[in-house]
Amino acid sequence: MVVDKKSIAECNREAWNEAGIYHQKARGNFLVEGFLAPDFTTFNRDCDHILRAKLDEIGLAGKTVAQLPCNNGRELLSLIRLGAREGVGFDISDIAIEEARKLADISKLNVKFERTDILDIDEKYNNLFDFIYISEGSLQWFPDLNQYFKVVAKLLKKNGNILIFEIHPIALLFETDFQPHNLSLNNILSYFEKGPHNYKNGLDYIGGKKYDAQPCYWFMHKLSDILNALTKNKIETLNINEYNNELANNSTIEQINTIPLSYTLIGKKK
């Protein structure tokens, strides 16, 4: 089993590079054509009214924003469309960053993208950002959340905000593959077993293609782990809300609405 953090990061980089090719095939020209339109954003799912309300609560106007990890940049570009002044996206995947830079060129938005391990972000970005966005499916890839939020705290300006809009750890108990809507009551994971866990059938959550995938490693973080890591790094939790419908669409589990599936958290650097 891989235990070295650098080895884990490298394995995950290769796995996401592999998955990125499947993602691009599944999306086709959707994002390229979308970002040619001046009013296009990717915040258009049924659940995104929750996210938009939280973004309005924080306020984006004139702010310098970051997303880590940023995947292919679609959400960060959308934040600029919603009023942020400029942004930087960080991700470990070469394929994702290549696509993000292409979308930035197409959209003509004030955004740049850095290919890097999140834990190795250059110090030139310290104390630069008013706001950092952490989206669903991000935190599980980091073995040590204390290290991750230490980076977040360094990047934030004093009194800067974070917004976490994430898969609830309870929802991860049911994952036997990387299909967010394919929750199963079979082979439930332990909430208390950190891992690492491995998605053996690939990371194509866009097209649902299963393939003999490169090994990748993710980690179960209890909600208390997340809150304690924030506190340790002097990020105050202003509010946290849990929801039962973020990932419930198309689920075959009748009881799925009885458990939390997603949450939002707004924090502020002290």
C-alpha positions, 0 to 999 in steps of 0.5 A, spaced: 500 500 500 502 506 498 503 511 504 508 516 502 504 523 501 508 525 495 507 518 492 500 518 493 499 525 490 503 522 484 499 516 483 492 521 483 495 526 478 496 520 473 489 517 475 486 524 474 490 525 467 487 519 465 480 520 467 481 527 464 481 524 457 474 521 458 471 527 461 473 531 455 470 526 450 463 525 454 463 533 454 464 534 447 464 541 445 459 543 451 464 548 455 468 551 449 461 553 446 458 555 453 464 560 455 463 563 448 457 566 451 458 572 455 453 570 460 454 562 461 456 559 467 456 552 470 452 553 476 446 551 473 444 544 476 438 544 480 442 544 487 446 550 485 441 555 488 444 553 494 451 555 492 448 561 489 445 564 495 452 562 499 456 566 494 451 572 495 452 572 502 459 572 501 459 577 496 464 576 490 464 583 487 471 586 486 474 580 489 481 576 488 479 569 488 482 562 488 479 555 487 484 549 489 483 544 486 480 547 480 479 541 475 478 544 468 477 551 471 469 551 469 467 553 476 473 558 477 471 562 470 464 562 473 465 565 479 469 571 475 462 571 471 458 572 477 462 578 479 469 576 482 475 581 479 480 576 478 482 569 479 487 563 480 486 556 479 490 550 482 490 543 480 495 537 480 492 534 473 496 536 467 490 535 463 485 539 467 490 545 467 491 544 459 483 545 458 482 550 464 487 555 460 484 553 453 477 555 456 480 561 459 483 564 453 476 562 450 472 566 455 477 572 455 476 572 463 481 575 468 484 568 470 490 564 470 491 556 472 497 553 475 499 546 475 501 544 482 500 539 488 496 544 492 501 542 498 506 546 494 503 552 491 508 558 491 509 562 496 508 568 492 500 567 492 500 568 500 495 573 503 493 574 496 486 572 496 479 575 498 475 568 497 477 561 496 472 556 493 472 549 495 468 544 491 465 537 491 469 532 491 476 536 493 477 534 500 477 526 500 484 527 496 488 529 501 491 525 507 492 530 512 487 536 512 491 540 517 496 540 511 491 542 506 487 548 510 494 550 512 495 552 505 488 555 505 490 559 511 496 562 508 493 564 501 487 568 504 488 575 506 486 577 513 478 576 514 478 573 507 473 567 506 472 560 504 466 557 502 466 549 502 460 546 498 462 539 498 459 531 498 458 530 505 462 524 509 456 520 510 455 520 503 462 517 501 460 511 506 456 508 500 461 509 494 464 503 491 466 507 485 466 514 483 459 515 480 456 520 485 449 518 483 450 510 484 450 510 491 449 503 494 447 499 501 452 494 499 459 494 502 458 500 506 465 503 508 466 505 515 466 512 517 472 511 522 476 508 517 480 513 514 483 509 508 486 510 503 481 507 499 481 506 491 476 507 486 478 501 481 473 503 475 476 509 474 474 517 475 469 518 469 464 521 473 461 525 467 460 519 462 460 514 467 465 510 463 468 504 467 475 502 465 482 499 468 484 505 471 491 507 474 491 506 482 488 513 486 487 514 493 482 517 497 481 518 504 475 518 509 474 525 513 469 525 518 466 532 519 469 533 526 476 532 522 474 538 517 472 542 523 478 541 527 483 542 521 479 549 520 480 551 527 487 549 528 489 553 522 485 559 525 479 559 520 473 561 524 466 557 521 461 562 521 456 557 518 455 550 516 449 547 513 447 540 511 442 537 505 439 531 503 438 532 496 445 534 493 446 528 490 440 524 491 437 525 483 437 518 480 438 514 486 435 508 487 435 508 494 429 509 497 431 512 504 436 516 501 433 523 503 434 521 510 441 522 510 445 528 509 448 528 502 452 535 502 454 541 506 456 548 505 461 551 510 462 559 510 469 560 514 473 566 515 481 567 516 482 570 523 
